[in-house]
């Protein structure tokens, strides 16, 4: 297969360097971007309510993500901020990758999520209008035609080298950087070292109640 140069090659290098500069990202992380259909940013309390569902939540004053993304018992911290109308949610767990949460976040919006943990369990997800459209294992994604909703995410479908068998990708292929890059390309939201070191509002939600 002649896959050519991936359209996200520059962005992938940015995220490859980001992961190198922030080693904790290899342990576990979830980056979720919410793009409202209205073009108007969703306020923090509304995002918190969608994250938590019927579970309790608390809002906190801004703090750097590394100061709040610490081991927890039941109340998961999620850092939140905005890039234009798009909301960026960062956590060191998998809440933003779960179907129930993606459906809630995507009411009147498009939602893109990249999650992985230290064991390479992962999920690249897309939800829209209250429905989960795609949930793909980036480590072994199969073929585009294996995913009926792929046409609703044209930027991902165009990233043909993503849909290549693991053995054919080569030693330098960074599937985590590819996940982040395609979300960046699609939404215009960008995760940077500066973002991860700056203070942002955050919310805590009750796990596992929020998953229901």
C-alpha positions in Angstrom: 0.0 0.0 0.0 1.3 3.4 -0.9 0.2 5.6 1.9 2.3 8.6 1.2 3.1 11.4 3.6 0.5 11.6 6.5 -1.4 14.9 6.5 -0.7 15.3 10.2 3.1 14.8 10.0 3.9 18.2 11.6 1.4 17.8 14.3 2.6 14.3 15.1 6.1 15.7 15.7 4.7 18.3 18.1 2.9 15.6 20.1 5.9 13.3 20.0 7.9 16.0 21.6 5.1 16.8 24.1 5.1 13.2 25.3 8.9 13.3 25.6 8.8 16.5 27.7 6.0 15.2 29.9 6.8 11.6 30.8 3.7 11.2 33.0 1.6 11.2 29.8 2.9 7.7 29.1 1.3 6.4 32.3 -2.2 7.4 31.5 -4.1 10.3 30.0 -7.3 11.3 28.4 -7.7 14.4 26.2 -11.3 15.2 25.3 -12.3 18.2 23.0 -15.9 19.4 22.9 -16.9 21.5 19.9 -20.4 23.0 20.3 -22.6 23.1 17.2 -23.8 26.6 18.2 -20.2 28.0 18.1 -20.8 29.2 21.7 -18.5 27.7 24.4 -20.2 25.6 27.0 -19.7 27.0 30.5 -17.8 25.1 33.2 -20.8 24.1 35.2 -22.5 22.6 32.2 -19.5 20.6 31.2 -19.2 19.4 34.8 -22.9 18.3 34.8 -22.4 16.4 31.5 -19.3 14.7 32.9 -20.9 13.6 36.1 -24.4 12.7 34.9 -26.5 12.2 38.0 -23.4 11.9 40.2 -22.2 14.7 42.5 -19.5 17.1 41.2 -17.4 20.0 42.6 -15.9 23.0 40.9 -12.5 24.3 41.9 -10.4 27.4 41.3 -7.6 27.1 38.6 -4.6 25.0 39.4 -1.9 23.3 37.2 -3.0 19.9 36.0 0.1 18.2 37.5 -1.0 19.6 40.9 -4.4 18.0 40.7 -4.0 14.8 38.6 -2.9 12.8 41.5 -4.0 9.4 42.9 -7.6 9.6 44.1 -10.2 7.3 45.7 -13.5 8.1 44.1 -13.5 11.8 43.0 -11.7 12.1 39.7 -10.2 15.6 38.9 -10.6 16.8 35.3 -8.8 20.0 34.2 -10.9 22.2 31.9 -10.2 25.2 29.7 -11.2 26.6 26.3 -9.7 27.1 22.9 -12.2 29.5 21.3 -15.5 27.7 21.6 -13.9 24.3 22.0 -13.6 23.0 25.5 -10.4 20.9 26.4 -10.7 18.4 29.2 -7.6 16.6 30.5 -7.5 13.8 33.1 -5.2 10.9 34.0 -8.1 8.3 33.8 -10.6 7.2 31.2 -13.8 9.1 32.0 -13.8 11.1 28.8 -13.5 8.0 26.7 -16.6 6.2 28.0 -19.7 5.9 25.9 -22.1 7.3 28.6 -20.0 10.4 29.1 -19.3 10.9 25.4 -23.0 10.8 24.7 -23.8 13.4 27.3 -21.0 15.7 26.2 -22.0 15.5 22.6 -25.6 16.8 23.1 -25.6 19.6 20.6 -21.8 19.2 20.0 -19.1 17.1 18.4 -16.7 15.4 20.8 -13.3 13.8 20.1 -11.4 11.8 22.7 -8.0 10.1 22.9 -7.3 7.9 25.9 -4.5 5.4 26.8 -2.9 3.8 29.8 0.5 2.3 30.6 -0.6 -1.1 29.3 -1.4 0.4 25.8 -5.2 0.0 26.4 -6.6 2.9 24.5 -9.5 4.3 22.6 -9.9 7.0 20.0 -13.5 8.2 20.0 -15.9 10.5 18.3 -19.5 11.3 19.4 -22.0 13.7 17.9 -25.6 14.7 18.7 -25.8 12.4 21.7 -24.6 9.4 19.8 -21.3 7.5 19.9 -20.1 7.4 16.3 -16.7 5.8 16.6 -14.5 4.0 19.2 -11.3 2.7 17.7 -8.3 0.9 19.2 -5.4 2.9 17.8 -3.0 0.1 18.5 -4.8 -2.2 16.1 -7.5 -0.1 14.3 -8.3 -2.5 11.4 -9.4 -1.0 8.1 -11.5 2.2 7.6 -14.3 0.0 6.2 -14.5 -1.8 9.5 -15.9 1.4 11.1 -19.3 2.4 9.7 -19.1 5.9 11.1 -15.7 6.7 9.7 -17.2 9.0 7.0 -18.3 11.4 9.7 -14.7 12.0 10.7 -13.0 12.8 7.3 -9.7 13.9 8.9 -9.2 10.5 10.5 -10.3 8.6 7.3 -7.6 10.6 5.3 -4.9 9.5 7.8 -4.4 6.3 5.9 -1.2 5.2 7.6 -3.3 5.0 10.8 -5.2 2.1 9.3 -2.1 -0.1 8.7 -1.3 -3.3 10.5 1.0 -2.8 13.5 3.7 -4.9 12.0 3.8 -2.6 8.9 3.9 0.7 10.7 7.6 0.6 11.5 9.5 1.2 14.7 9.2 5.0 14.6 5.4 5.0 14.3 3.9 6.9 17.3 0.2 5.9 17.5 -0.4 8.1 20.6 1.0 11.1 18.8 -1.2 10.2 15.8 -4.3 10.2 18.0 -3.6 13.6 19.5 -2.6 15.0 16.1 -5.9 14.1 14.3 -8.0 15.6 17.1 -5.9 18.8 16.9 -6.2 18.9 13.1 -10.0 18.4 13.3 -10.8 20.8 16.1 -8.0 23.4 16.1 -7.5 22.8 19.8 -3.9 22.2 20.7 -2.4 20.6 23.8 1.0 22.0 24.7 3.6 21.8 27.5 2.6 25.4 28.5 -1.0 24.3 28.8 -0.1 21.4 31.0 2.0 23.6 33.3 -0.5 26.6 33.5 -3.4 26.7 36.0 -6.9 25.8 34.7 -10.2 25.4 36.4 -11.0 21.8 37.3 -13.9 19.7 38.4 -14.0 16.5 40.4 -16.7 13.9 39.7 -17.6 10.8 41.5 -16.3 7.6 40.0 -17.7 5.1 39.1 -21.1 6.7 39.4 -20.4 9.1 36.5 -19.9 6.1 34.2 -23.6 5.1 34.4 
